[in-house]
Amino acid sequence: SVSLNIGLTRIGEFAFKDCNHLESVIIPSSTQEIDTLAFGGCECLKSVTLNDALSSIGGYAFVDCTSLETIKIP
């Protein structure tokens, strides 16, 4: 799991790409953007919790996340 800091406004391109041990992510309330391929190829990622301040999710942000079971959308 990864705990992202409050104050983070953007998760950049390829930020966690191919991070194969990442299992869950909670996007903090300050984050407004998730860029292209930010979590692409995270094969063990099972759950993602988004926030209500999120205004954009880039293309292929979660591509090839083959274990993804849940995405919580507020």
N, C-alpha and C positions, 0 to 999 in steps of 0.2 A: 504494500500500500504506500501511497505517497500523500503527504499532507502539504498542500500548497499554502504559502503564506498569504494572509489577508493583506491587501495592498497591491497584490499582483493584478494588473489590469489586462494583460494579454499573455497568452501562451503562444510562443512563436513557432514558425515552421520547423518541423522535424524535432521539436523540443524533447519528446520522449520516444521518437521513432525506434522501433525494434528493441525496446526495453522489455526484454522477455520475462523478467521476474515481477513486473508490475501487475498486481491483481485487482486493485480498486483505486478509484480516484474520486475525490470530492472537490469540485471546483468552487473556490471561495466566492463569497458574495461580491467582492470587488472586481472580479474578472468579467470583462465585457466581450472579449474576443478569443476564439480558439482558431489558430491559423491552419493552413493546409498541412496535412500529414502530421499534425502535432502528436498523435498517438498511433500513427500507422504502424502496423506490424507488431503491435504489442500482443503477442499470441496468448498470453496468460491473463490478460485483462478480462475480468468477469463483470465488474459493475462500475458504472459512472453515475455520479450525482451532479446534475447541472444546477445553476442558480437562476433566479428570475431577472438578474441584471444582464445576462448574456444576450448580446445583440447580433452576433454572427458566429457561425461555425464554418470554417473553411472546407473546401472540397477534400474529400478523402481523409478527413480528420481521424476517422476510426477504421480506415480500410485495413483489411487482413487482421482484424482483432477477432480471431476465430473462436475464442472462448467467451466472447461477450454475451452475457445472459440478460442483464438489465441496464436500462438507462432511465434514471429518474428525472423527469422533466417537471418543473414546478408549474 
